[in-house]
Amino acid sequence: MALKAARTSTEKAYLDHMLSWSKSLTSRIGDNGFLSASATYSPYAPHWIRDASFVSIGLLDYAMFSRNSGLEWESAKSAAHRINVFHCNTIEKHMPEIENAIRTRLEDPDFFKLKSHVPARVGQDGGYYADSAINDSYQKEGRSGLIQYDSIPLMMHALYTEHKYFGLDKTEKEFLGKNIEKLLHYLGKTYFTECANMWEMETNVIHSYDVAAIYSAFEIAKKMSDEGLIQIKRQEIDSISSAYFPGGPIEFLKKFFIRDNIIYREKASFAADPDISKSVDIAAIYLFTMFGINDKVLKMPGVEAATMSEIDKVLFSSNMLPIRFIGDEYFKGGRWLNVGAEFSKYLLSKGDDARAMGIVDYIIGKYGDKLPEQEIVNPASPNAQDPYLSNNGNRPIDDLAWSYAAMLSTVSYFLGNRMRENAEIIRH
């Protein structure tokens, strides 16, 4: 039976916004699961596996909350499922590249070319994206910002979320059964090699975010194994992970990225220490909200608190929303809604509802039901060379699917907690 409790006017307002955000997302997800990262910004017309995985998770969180609340949930669940199936078909299409990467020696220059990896963004058919302005196939023979190692881990998180809430269909199960071992070998090989970070930048270094994402993929695989979703055993999964680096990704993260209890954003390929001058990356939030990393896993007390304190101090700087990292110049270093919402979710998990929902209310108050990628604190004056910035003022990319998904996930988390608390009060 669905848990139902009286709702305040504030909670009803949140529900109205969530319904609007969900409709905005579901209306633009194609029958085959293709989703442009932005509906209005032409360079974001491709389907990013990363962005779409977060969208799938956000819609699934919303669908589960809605089902438990006695609200309509099927359309959100269906849209998320279509994304997940699209990702299964896309990764299947690129399995020859994955198999080639597993075979290719790290000394071979081909390993660091896009043709040896799954591209971070794809077209309607799951292949390299191309339109009148973009042709990603030209990048195959070089080191590219489209070589990102979080695509498969995030796709696995989305699949596991669907499995946990609603179950997987035959296509998804068959994909995992057929390919999981190869995917894990691929991830094991890549977690200590150069790639682009979450933001498709710094392609010649190793990123703590990617190491953590790949660690989380191995942990998700173990859960899938324990629950009979895949046949490979937990011990085999650990063996694959440790075969590529002694101790596995967590030991690698501890050895090369943590200094003075702070997880830094990157290190040079052969460096023994992180690049402390680069400080932290806002992507580190996902280590603690999504990737299952904490002081207990690290066996290092104080790391989570010190890292999140550094993020709060350096990247928020008393603002409501964060920049991505120090020195970010993309659209004048705007402050990003999606990671602001994720930070809110982190605060909720720590019991700081007031600050968490203060951020949510700030986003709603300023942007309502049309959520941009970021806001520019000091908008530029009109400039013909920068039309997206000048035309939209402080919201250069005025519609980003990932922003909607992050808000859906966070507010679902908040209202789900509130609903359970109210149910407990009613019981007693």
BANUBA-669712 format. One record per residue (C-alpha): x, y, z. Coordinates in nm, 2 decimals, padded with zeros to 4 digits, always signed. Example, Ala and Ser with C-alpha at 12.3 -4.5 7.8 and 13.67 -1.06 7.14 Angstrom:
# residues 2
+--------+--------+--------+
!      u !      v !      w !
+--------+--------+--------+
! +01.23 ! -00.45 ! +00.78 !
! +01.37 ! -00.11 ! +00.71 !
+--------+--------+--------+
This chain:
# residues 428
+--------+--------+--------+
!      u !      v !      w !
+--------+--------+--------+
! +00.00 ! +00.00 ! +00.00 !
! +00.13 ! +00.34 ! -00.09 !
! +00.24 ! +00.56 ! +00.21 !
! +00.03 ! +00.87 ! +00.21 !
! +00.04 ! +01.17 ! +00.45 !
! -00.09 ! +01.52 ! +00.46 !
! +00.11 ! +01.76 ! +00.26 !
! +00.20 ! +02.12 ! +00.34 !
! +00.16 ! +02.39 ! +00.08 !
! +00.54 ! +02.39 ! +00.03 !
! +00.54 ! +02.02 ! -00.04 !
! +00.26 ! +02.06 ! -00.29 !
! +00.45 ! +02.33 ! -00.46 !
! +00.75 ! +02.10 ! -00.49 !
! +00.53 ! +01.83 ! -00.64 !
! +00.40 ! +02.08 ! -00.90 !
! +00.76 ! +02.16 ! -01.00 !
! +00.86 ! +01.80 ! -01.01 !
! +00.58 ! +01.71 ! -01.24 !
! +00.68 ! +02.00 ! -01.47 !
! +01.05 ! +01.89 ! -01.47 !
! +00.95 ! +01.53 ! -01.53 !
! +00.73 ! +01.63 ! -01.83 !
! +01.01 ! +01.84 ! -01.97 !
! +01.24 ! +01.54 ! -01.97 !
! +01.00 ! +01.27 ! -02.08 !
! +00.87 ! +01.48 ! -02.37 !
! +01.22 ! +01.50 ! -02.52 !
! +01.34 ! +01.14 ! -02.48 !
! +01.29 ! +00.96 ! -02.81 !
! +01.12 ! +00.62 ! -02.86 !
! +01.46 ! +00.46 ! -02.88 !
! +01.60 ! +00.65 ! -02.57 !
! +01.80 ! +00.92 ! -02.75 !
! +01.82 ! +01.24 ! -02.55 !
! +01.99 ! +01.56 ! -02.65 !
! +02.17 ! +01.71 ! -02.35 !
! +02.00 ! +02.04 ! -02.42 !
! +01.68 ! +02.12 ! -02.61 !
! +01.79 ! +02.47 ! -02.70 !
! +02.17 ! +02.48 ! -02.73 !
! +02.28 ! +02.33 ! -03.07 !
! +02.63 ! +02.22 ! -02.96 !
! +02.46 ! +02.00 ! -02.69 !
! +02.24 ! +01.83 ! -02.95 !
! +02.42 ! +01.49 ! -02.91 !
! +02.33 ! +01.22 ! -02.66 !
! +02.59 ! +01.21 ! -02.38 !
! +02.59 ! +00.87 ! -02.20 !
! +02.70 ! +01.05 ! -01.88 !
! +02.42 ! +01.31 ! -01.89 !
! +02.15 ! +01.06 ! -01.99 !
! +02.25 ! +00.82 ! -01.72 !
! +02.20 ! +01.09 ! -01.46 !
! +01.86 ! +01.17 ! -01.63 !
! +01.76 ! +00.80 ! -01.61 !
! +01.85 ! +00.79 ! -01.24 !
! +01.66 ! +01.12 ! -01.17 !
! +01.35 ! +00.99 ! -01.35 !
! +01.37 ! +00.66 ! -01.17 !
! +01.40 ! +00.83 ! -00.83 !
! +01.10 ! +01.04 ! -00.92 !
! +00.90 ! +00.74 ! -01.05 !
! +00.97 ! +00.54 ! -00.73 !
! +00.87 ! +00.83 ! -00.51 !
! +00.56 ! +00.90 ! -00.71 !
! +00.45 ! +00.53 ! -00.70 !
! +00.50 ! +00.53 ! -00.32 !
! +00.30 ! +00.85 ! -00.30 !
! +00.01 ! +00.73 ! -00.51 !
! +00.10 ! +00.96 ! -00.80 !
! +00.14 ! +00.89 ! -01.17 !
! +00.48 ! +00.73 ! -01.22 !
! +00.47 ! +00.51 ! -01.53 !
! +00.58 ! +00.78 ! -01.79 !
! +00.89 ! +00.87 ! -01.59 !
! +00.98 ! +00.50 ! -01.55 !
! +00.92 ! +00.43 ! -01.91 !
! +01.14 ! +00.72 ! -02.03 !
! +01.42 ! +00.61 ! -01.80 !
! +01.39 ! +00.26 ! -01.92 !
! +01.42 ! +00.37 ! -02.28 !
! +01.75 ! +00.55 ! -02.20 !
! +01.89 ! +00.24 ! -02.03 !
! +01.80 ! +00.02 ! -02.33 !
! +01.96 ! +00.28 ! -02.56 !
! +02.27 ! +00.26 ! -02.36 !
! +02.28 ! -00.12 ! -02.37 !
! +02.24 ! -00.11 ! -02.75 !
! +02.51 ! +00.17 ! -02.78 !
! +02.77 ! -00.01 ! -02.56 !
! +02.69 ! -00.33 ! -02.76 !
! +02.76 ! -00.14 ! -03.08 !
! +03.10 ! -00.03 ! -02.94 !
! +03.20 ! -00.37 ! -02.79 !
! +03.46 ! -00.41 ! -03.07 !
! +03.63 ! -00.10 ! -02.95 !
! +03.62 ! -00.22 ! -02.59 !
! +03.76 ! -00.56 ! -02.69 !
! +04.04 ! -00.38 ! -02.89 !
! +04.12 ! -00.17 ! -02.59 !
! +04.15 ! -00.47 ! -02.37 !
! +04.40 ! -00.63 ! -02.62 !
! +04.60 ! -00.31 ! -02.69 !
! +04.91 ! -00.26 ! -02.48 !
! +04.93 ! +00.07 ! -02.29 !
! +05.26 ! +00.14 ! -02.47 !
! +05.07 ! +00.14 ! -02.80 !
! +04.97 ! +00.50 ! -02.91 !
! +04.64 ! +00.36 ! -03.03 !
! +04.52 ! +00.30 ! -02.68 !
! +04.50 ! +00.67 ! -02.63 !
! +04.29 ! +00.73 ! -02.94 !
! +03.91 ! +00.76 ! -02.95 !
! +03.88 ! +00.47 ! -03.18 !
! +03.99 ! +00.24 ! -02.89 !
! +03.71 ! +00.36 ! -02.66 !
! +03.34 ! +00.42 ! -02.63 !
! +03.27 ! +00.78 ! -02.73 !
! +03.12 ! +00.99 ! -02.45 !
! +02.85 ! +01.12 ! -02.69 !
! +02.66 ! +00.95 ! -02.97 !
! +02.40 ! +01.00 ! -03.24 !
! +02.05 ! +00.85 ! -03.29 !
! +02.20 ! +00.51 ! -03.39 !
! +02.45 ! +00.49 ! -03.10 !
! +02.74 ! +00.57 ! -03.34 !
! +02.97 ! +00.87 ! -03.36 !
! +02.76 ! +01.19 ! -03.36 !
! +02.74 ! +01.39 ! -03.68 !
! +02.52 ! +01.68 ! -03.80 !
! +02.58 ! +01.99 ! -04.01 !
! +02.82 ! +02.13 ! -03.75 !
! +02.97 ! +01.83 ! -03.58 !
! +03.13 ! +01.51 ! -03.70 !
! +03.29 ! +01.32 ! -03.41 !
! +03.43 ! +01.05 ! -03.64 !
! +03.71 ! +01.29 ! -03.73 !
! +03.83 ! +01.25 ! -03.37 !
! +03.89 ! +00.88 ! -03.39 !
! +04.26 ! +00.90 ! -03.46 !
! +04.35 ! +01.13 ! -03.18 !
! +04.34 ! +01.19 ! -02.80 !
! +03.99 ! +01.34 ! -02.75 !
! +03.77 ! +01.49 ! -02.49 !
! +03.53 ! +01.22 ! -02.58 !
! +03.74 ! +00.96 ! -02.41 !
! +03.58 ! +00.95 ! -02.07 !
! +03.58 ! +00.66 ! -01.83 !
! +03.26 ! +00.74 ! -01.64 !
! +03.02 ! +00.64 ! -01.92 !
! +03.01 ! +00.27 ! -01.84 !
! +03.00 ! +00.32 ! -01.46 !
! +02.72 ! +00.56 ! -01.48 !
! +02.53 ! +00.34 ! -01.72 !
! +02.57 ! +00.06 ! -01.47 !
! +02.44 ! +00.28 ! -01.19 !
! +02.13 ! +00.36 ! -01.40 !
! +02.07 ! -00.01 ! -01.47 !
! +02.11 ! -00.10 ! -01.11 !
! +01.87 ! +00.17 ! -01.00 !
! +01.61 ! +00.04 ! -01.24 !
! +01.67 ! -00.32 ! -01.12 !
! +01.63 ! -00.21 ! -00.76 !
! +01.31 ! -00.02 ! -00.81 !
! +01.13 ! -00.19 ! -01.09 !
! +01.33 ! -00.48 ! -01.23 !
! +01.51 ! -00.51 ! -01.57 !
! +01.38 ! -00.64 ! -01.89 !
! +01.52 ! -00.92 ! -02.11 !
! +01.73 ! -00.69 ! -02.33 !
! +01.90 ! -00.54 ! -02.02 !
! +01.96 ! -00.87 ! -01.85 !
! +02.10 ! -01.03 ! -02.17 !
! +02.33 ! -00.73 ! -02.22 !
! +02.48 ! -00.76 ! -01.87 !
! +02.51 ! -01.14 ! -01.89 !
! +02.69 ! -01.12 ! -02.22 !
! +02.92 ! -00.83 ! -02.16 !
! +02.98 ! -00.76 ! -01.79 !
! +03.31 ! -00.95 ! -01.77 !
! +03.45 ! -00.76 ! -02.07 !
! +03.33 ! -00.43 ! -01.93 !
! +03.50 ! -00.50 ! -01.60 !
! +03.83 ! -00.59 ! -01.77 !
! +03.81 ! -00.27 ! -01.97 !
! +03.74 ! -00.06 ! -01.66 !
! +04.02 ! -00.23 ! -01.48 !
! +04.27 ! -00.15 ! -01.75 !
! +04.16 ! +00.21 ! -01.78 !
! +04.14 ! +00.34 ! -01.42 !
! +04.51 ! +00.43 ! -01.42 !
! +04.53 ! +00.58 ! -01.76 !
! +04.48 ! +00.93 ! -01.89 !
! +04.14 ! +01.04 ! -02.01 !
! +03.91 ! +01.35 ! -02.01 !
! +03.75 ! +01.44 ! -01.68 !
! +03.37 ! +01.47 ! -01.61 !
! +03.38 ! +01.80 ! -01.79 !
! +03.56 ! +01.67 ! -02.10 !
! +03.88 ! +01.86 ! -02.01 !
! +04.24 ! +01.78 ! -01.91 !
! +04.29 ! +01.48 ! -02.13 !
! +04.65 ! +01.42 ! -02.04 !
! +04.61 ! +01.35 ! -01.67 !
! +04.44 ! +01.10 ! -01.44 !
! +04.14 ! +01.22 ! -01.24 !
! +04.03 ! +01.11 ! -00.89 !
! +03.67 ! +01.13 ! -01.01 !
! +03.72 ! +00.87 ! -01.28 !
! +03.91 ! +00.64 ! -01.04 !
! +03.62 ! +00.67 ! -00.80 !
! +03.36 ! +00.61 ! -01.08 !
! +03.53 ! +00.30 ! -01.19 !
! +03.56 ! +00.17 ! -00.83 !
! +03.18 ! +00.22 ! -00.80 !
! +03.12 ! +00.02 ! -01.11 !
! +03.30 ! -00.28 ! -00.96 !
! +03.09 ! -00.23 ! -00.64 !
! +02.77 ! -00.22 ! -00.85 !
! +02.88 ! -00.54 ! -01.02 !
! +02.92 ! -00.71 ! -00.69 !
! +02.57 ! -00.61 ! -00.59 !
! +02.44 ! -00.74 ! -00.92 !
! +02.63 ! -01.07 ! -00.85 !
! +02.49 ! -01.10 ! -00.50 !
! +02.14 ! -01.05 ! -00.63 !
! +02.17 ! -01.30 ! -00.92 !
! +02.15 ! -01.04 ! -01.19 !
! +02.49 ! -01.15 ! -01.34 !
! +02.66 ! -01.49 ! -01.31 !
! +03.01 ! -01.37 ! -01.24 !
! +03.10 ! -01.42 ! -00.88 !
! +03.21 ! -01.15 ! -00.63 !
! +03.55 ! -01.30 ! -00.59 !
! +03.61 ! -01.29 ! -00.97 !
! +03.51 ! -00.93 ! -00.98 !
! +03.77 ! -00.85 ! -00.71 !
! +04.03 ! -01.05 ! -00.90 !
! +03.97 ! -00.85 ! -01.22 !
! +04.00 ! -00.52 ! -01.02 !
! +04.32 ! -00.61 ! -00.84 !
! +04.49 ! -00.77 ! -01.14 !
! +04.53 ! -00.44 ! -01.30 !
! +04.67 ! -00.26 ! -01.00 !
! +04.76 ! -00.41 ! -00.66 !
! +04.49 ! -00.34 ! -00.41 !
! +04.24 ! -00.20 ! -00.65 !
! +04.10 ! +00.15 ! -00.72 !
! +04.06 ! +00.25 ! -00.36 !
! +04.43 ! +00.19 ! -00.28 !
! +04.52 ! +00.38 ! -00.60 !
! +04.29 ! +00.67 ! -00.50 !
! +04.45 ! +00.68 ! -00.15 !
! +04.81 ! +00.66 ! -00.27 !
! +04.80 ! +00.92 ! -00.55 !
! +04.51 ! +01.16 ! -00.48 !
! +04.48 ! +01.22 ! -00.11 !
! +04.70 ! +01.46 ! +00.07 !
! +04.63 ! +01.61 ! +00.42 !
! +04.29 ! +01.43 ! +00.41 !
! +04.17 ! +01.61 ! +00.09 !
! +04.09 ! +01.43 ! -00.23 !
! +04.25 ! +01.64 ! -00.50 !
! +04.12 ! +01.65 ! -00.86 !
! +04.41 ! +01.51 ! -01.07 !
! +04.76 ! +01.39 ! -01.11 !
! +05.01 ! +01.37 ! -01.39 !
! +05.04 ! +01.02 ! -01.54 !
! +05.37 ! +00.93 ! -01.38 !
! +05.36 ! +01.16 ! -01.08 !
! +05.35 ! +01.02 ! -00.73 !
! +05.15 ! +01.31 ! -00.59 !
! +04.83 ! +01.49 ! -00.68 !
! +04.85 ! +01.84 ! -00.84 !
! +04.77 ! +02.04 ! -00.53 !
! +04.77 ! +02.36 ! -00.72 !
! +04.45 ! +02.25 ! -00.90 !
! +04.27 ! +02.20 ! -00.56 !
! +03.94 ! +02.02 ! -00.57 !
! +03.68 ! +01.95 ! -00.84 !
! +03.31 ! +01.98 ! -00.77 !
! +03.27 ! +01.63 ! -00.93 !
! +03.41 ! +01.49 ! -00.60 !
! +03.06 ! +01.54 ! -00.45 !
! +02.96 ! +01.22 ! -00.64 !
! +03.23 ! +01.02 ! -00.45 !
! +03.02 ! +01.07 ! -00.13 !
! +02.67 ! +01.07 ! -00.27 !
! +02.68 ! +00.81 ! -00.54 !
! +03.00 ! +00.62 ! -00.56 !
! +02.99 ! +00.47 ! -00.21 !
! +03.32 ! +00.63 ! -00.09 !
! +03.35 ! +00.74 ! +00.27 !
! +03.61 ! +00.73 ! +00.55 !
! +03.52 ! +00.37 ! +00.64 !
! +03.58 ! +00.25 ! +00.28 !
! +03.90 ! +00.46 ! +00.26 !
! +04.01 ! +00.35 ! +00.62 !
! +04.11 ! +00.71 ! +00.66 !
! +03.92 ! +00.92 ! +00.92 !
! +03.84 ! +01.28 ! +00.83 !
! +03.88 ! +01.26 ! +00.45 !
! +03.51 ! +01.31 ! +00.37 !
! +03.47 ! +01.61 ! +00.60 !
! +03.80 ! +01.77 ! +00.49 !
! +03.72 ! +01.73 ! +00.12 !
! +03.36 ! +01.85 ! +00.15 !
! +03.48 ! +02.15 ! +00.36 !
! +03.74 ! +02.24 ! +00.09 !
! +03.47 ! +02.21 ! -00.17 !
! +03.24 ! +02.44 ! +00.03 !
! +03.51 ! +02.69 ! +00.10 !
! +03.68 ! +02.71 ! -00.24 !
! +03.40 ! +02.63 ! -00.49 !
! +03.09 ! +02.77 ! -00.32 !
! +03.27 ! +03.07 ! -00.16 !
! +02.95 ! +03.16 ! +00.03 !
! +02.74 ! +03.15 ! -00.30 !
! +02.43 ! +02.94 ! -00.33 !
! +02.57 ! +02.74 ! -00.63 !
! +02.93 ! +02.62 ! -00.70 !
! +03.18 ! +02.67 ! -00.98 !
! +03.33 ! +02.35 ! -01.11 !
! +03.69 ! +02.41 ! -01.02 !
! +03.93 ! +02.70 ! -00.97 !
! +04.03 ! +02.86 ! -01.30 !
! +03.72 ! +02.74 ! -01.49 !
! +03.66 ! +02.99 ! -01.77 !
! +03.37 ! +02.82 ! -01.95 !
! +03.11 ! +03.09 ! -01.99 !
! +03.31 ! +03.30 ! -01.75 !
! +03.32 ! +03.03 ! -01.49 !
! +02.95 ! +03.00 ! -01.42 !
! +02.79 ! +02.83 ! -01.12 !
! +02.63 ! +02.50 ! -01.20 !
! +02.28 ! +02.39 ! -01.11 !
! +02.33 ! +02.01 ! -01.13 !
! +02.61 ! +01.99 ! -00.89 !
! +02.44 ! +02.24 ! -00.66 !
! +02.14 ! +02.01 ! -00.64 !
! +02.37 ! +01.71 ! -00.58 !
! +02.53 ! +01.90 ! -00.29 !
! +02.18 ! +01.96 ! -00.16 !
! +02.13 ! +01.58 ! -00.16 !
! +02.45 ! +01.53 ! +00.03 !
! +02.34 ! +01.79 ! +00.29 !
! +02.01 ! +01.60 ! +00.32 !
! +02.19 ! +01.28 ! +00.39 !
! +02.37 ! +01.45 ! +00.67 !
! +02.05 ! +01.59 ! +00.82 !
! +02.11 ! +01.96 ! +00.72 !
! +01.76 ! +02.00 ! +00.56 !
! +01.76 ! +02.38 ! +00.61 !
! +02.07 ! +02.45 ! +00.40 !
! +01.98 ! +02.18 ! +00.15 !
! +01.64 ! +02.30 ! +00.07 !
! +01.76 ! +02.66 ! +00.08 !
! +01.97 ! +02.58 ! -00.23 !
! +01.67 ! +02.40 ! -00.39 !
! +01.45 ! +02.70 ! -00.31 !
! +01.70 ! +02.94 ! -00.46 !
! +01.71 ! +02.74 ! -00.79 !
! +01.33 ! +02.72 ! -00.80 !
! +01.29 ! +03.09 ! -00.71 !
! +01.53 ! +03.20 ! -00.98 !
! +01.46 ! +02.95 ! -01.26 !
! +01.13 ! +02.78 ! -01.18 !
! +01.05 ! +02.51 ! -01.44 !
! +01.31 ! +02.60 ! -01.70 !
! +01.64 ! +02.50 ! -01.57 !
! +01.97 ! +02.62 ! -01.72 !
! +02.31 ! +02.46 ! -01.71 !
! +02.46 ! +02.73 ! -01.50 !
! +02.43 ! +03.09 ! -01.40 !
! +02.68 ! +03.36 ! -01.46 !
! +02.73 ! +03.57 ! -01.14 !
! +02.84 ! +03.88 ! -01.34 !
! +02.67 ! +03.85 ! -01.69 !
! +02.87 ! +03.99 ! -01.98 !
! +02.74 ! +04.29 ! -02.18 !
! +02.60 ! +04.19 ! -02.52 !
! +02.87 ! +04.05 ! -02.74 !
! +02.81 ! +03.92 ! -03.09 !
! +03.10 ! +03.68 ! -03.05 !
! +02.93 ! +03.51 ! -02.75 !
! +02.56 ! +03.49 ! -02.85 !
! +02.45 ! +03.23 ! -02.60 !
! +02.58 ! +03.44 ! -02.31 !
! +02.46 ! +03.78 ! -02.44 !
! +02.11 ! +03.66 ! -02.55 !
! +02.03 ! +03.48 ! -02.23 !
! +02.19 ! +03.70 ! -01.97 !
! +02.30 ! +03.50 ! -01.67 !
! +02.19 ! +03.17 ! -01.81 !
! +02.40 ! +03.10 ! -02.12 !
! +02.27 ! +02.75 ! -02.18 !
! +01.91 ! +02.80 ! -02.07 !
! +01.79 ! +02.44 ! -02.08 !
! +02.00 ! +02.14 ! -01.96 !
! +01.85 ! +01.79 ! -01.91 !
! +02.09 ! +01.71 ! -01.64 !
! +01.98 ! +02.00 ! -01.43 !
! +01.62 ! +01.88 ! -01.43 !
! +01.73 ! +01.53 ! -01.34 !
! +01.94 ! +01.65 ! -01.05 !
! +01.65 ! +01.85 ! -00.91 !
! +01.41 ! +01.56 ! -00.95 !
! +01.64 ! +01.33 ! -00.76 !
! +01.71 ! +01.57 ! -00.48 !
! +01.35 ! +01.68 ! -00.42 !
! +01.23 ! +01.32 ! -00.44 !
! +01.48 ! +01.23 ! -00.18 !
! +01.37 ! +01.51 ! +00.05 !
! +00.99 ! +01.45 ! +00.01 !
! +01.04 ! +01.07 ! +00.04 !
! +01.22 ! +01.13 ! +00.38 !
! +00.94 ! +01.37 ! +00.48 !
! +00.67 ! +01.12 ! +00.38 !
! +00.83 ! +00.84 ! +00.59 !
! +00.87 ! +01.07 ! +00.89 !
! +00.51 ! +01.17 ! +00.87 !
! +00.40 ! +00.81 ! +00.84 !
! +00.60 ! +00.73 ! +01.16 !
! +00.43 ! +01.02 ! +01.34 !
! +00.09 ! +00.89 ! +01.23 !
! +00.17 ! +00.53 ! +01.35 !
! +00.27 ! +00.66 ! +01.69 !
+--------+--------+--------+
